[in-house]
Amino acid sequence: MNIRRSTGFSKPDTSPVPRPEQTPDALRAALAVVDPKRLPEMRRTKDEAFAKAVEWQSLSPVRSWVLAWARDIEIARRPDLAARHARARSNLGHEDAATAREALRELSFPGLDEAMKAVRA
């Protein structure tokens, strides 16, 4: 059973889609289920990450690519995070500055941080 630890207590992972292993094939298969329209973006960013890895002679770009997609898949496979993320994205251009700032804060820390903690657990 996967456990979410971001709120200070353990809570069962109730997502209908299991958290994938952090490999390119597993991430691609998971993305095909939770957000298939992003597959071309995943391919493009994977190619970019591998090109940078060769150029830099470092696996850091590949590791970053894996973590970024694991995070995005974590958000997409969990209805609670997906709803928060979608709400924040839709409020980025809100006419009320406080609402727009809150949306930016949500996108830049809590939701993404929660997803990263889950994929690193």
HUHUMO-V142960 format. One record per residue. N is the residue number from 1. RES is the residue in one letter. SS is DSSP state (a for helix, b for strand, c for the rest). PHI is phi in degrees with one decimal (* if undefined). OMEGA is omega in whole degrees, -180 to 180 (* if undefined). Layout:
<<N & RES & SS & PHI & OMEGA> <N & RES & SS & PHI & OMEGA>>
//
This chain:
<<1 & M & c & * & 176> <2 & N & c & -81.0 & -178> <3 & I & b & -121.9 & 174> <4 & R & b & -97.7 & -176> <5 & R & c & -115.4 & -170> <6 & S & c & -73.8 & -176> <7 & T & c & -101.2 & 178> <8 & G & c & 93.6 & 176> <9 & F & c & -141.0 & -179> <10 & S & c & -81.2 & 179> <11 & K & b & -136.2 & -180> <12 & P & b & -60.9 & 175> <13 & D & c & -79.2 & -176> <14 & T & c & -104.3 & 180> <15 & S & c & -64.9 & 177> <16 & P & c & -71.4 & 180> <17 & V & c & -109.2 & -179> <18 & P & c & -66.0 & 177> <19 & R & c & -68.0 & -178> <20 & P & c & -77.5 & 170> <21 & E & c & -64.9 & -178> <22 & Q & c & -91.4 & 174> <23 & T & c & -125.7 & -180> <24 & P & a & -55.5 & -179> <25 & D & a & -65.3 & 180> <26 & A & a & -66.6 & 178> <27 & L & a & -65.4 & 179> <28 & R & a & -62.5 & 179> <29 & A & a & -63.9 & 179> <30 & A & a & -66.7 & 180> <31 & L & a & -63.2 & 178> <32 & A & a & -60.5 & 179> <33 & V & a & -88.0 & -171> <34 & V & a & -88.1 & -177> <35 & D & c & -160.7 & -172> <36 & P & a & -60.0 & -179> <37 & K & a & -65.6 & -180> <38 & R & a & -91.4 & -179> <39 & L & a & -57.4 & 177> <40 & P & a & -61.0 & 177> <41 & E & a & -62.7 & 179> <42 & M & a & -61.2 & 179> <43 & R & a & -60.0 & -179> <44 & R & a & -61.6 & -178> <45 & T & a & -70.9 & 175> <46 & K & a & -65.2 & 178> <47 & D & a & -59.1 & 178> <48 & E & a & -63.5 & -179> <49 & A & a & -63.9 & 180> <50 & F & a & -68.0 & 177> <51 & A & a & -63.3 & 178> <52 & K & a & -64.4 & 180> <53 & A & a & -60.1 & 178> <54 & V & a & -67.6 & -179> <55 & E & a & -61.1 & -177> <56 & W & a & -85.4 & -174> <57 & Q & c & 53.2 & -176> <58 & S & c & -150.3 & 176> <59 & L & c & -86.4 & -179> <60 & S & a & -54.1 & 179> <61 & P & a & -62.1 & 179> <62 & V & a & -70.1 & 177> <63 & R & a & -60.2 & 179> <64 & S & a & -63.1 & 179> <65 & W & a & -61.9 & -180> <66 & V & a & -60.6 & -179> <67 & L & a & -64.3 & -179> <68 & A & a & -63.3 & -180> <69 & W & a & -73.9 & 176> <70 & A & a & -61.8 & 178> <71 & R & a & -63.5 & -178> <72 & D & a & -63.8 & 177> <73 & I & a & -69.0 & 177> <74 & E & a & -59.2 & 178> <75 & I & a & -63.5 & -176> <76 & A & a & -68.0 & -176> <77 & R & a & -85.5 & -180> <78 & R & c & -112.3 & -177> <79 & P & a & -53.9 & -180> <80 & D & a & -64.0 & 179> <81 & L & a & -70.6 & -180> <82 & A & a & -61.7 & 179> <83 & A & a & -65.4 & 178> <84 & R & a & -61.9 & -179> <85 & H & a & -64.3 & 180> <86 & A & a & -63.9 & 179> <87 & R & a & -62.8 & -180> <88 & A & a & -64.1 & 179> <89 & R & a & -60.4 & -179> <90 & S & a & -71.6 & -179> <91 & N & a & -93.7 & -179> <92 & L & c & -57.1 & -179> <93 & G & c & -97.5 & -177> <94 & H & c & -61.3 & -179> <95 & E & c & -68.0 & 176> <96 & D & c & -81.7 & -175> <97 & A & a & -59.4 & -180> <98 & A & a & -64.9 & 178> <99 & T & a & -66.1 & 179> <100 & A & a & -64.9 & 178> <101 & R & a & -63.1 & 179> <102 & E & a & -63.1 & 178> <103 & A & a & -63.2 & 178> <104 & L & a & -62.4 & 178> <105 & R & a & -62.0 & 180> <106 & E & a & -63.5 & -179> <107 & L & a & -72.9 & -175> <108 & S & a & -91.1 & -180> <109 & F & a & -138.4 & -167> <110 & P & a & -55.9 & -178> <111 & G & a & -66.2 & 179> <112 & L & a & -67.8 & 179> <113 & D & a & -63.3 & 178> <114 & E & a & -61.3 & 179> <115 & A & a & -65.5 & -180> <116 & M & a & -64.3 & 178> <117 & K & a & -61.5 & -179> <118 & A & a & -67.0 & -178> <119 & V & a & -75.7 & 178> <120 & R & a & -88.0 & -177> <121 & A & c & -68.1 & *>>
//
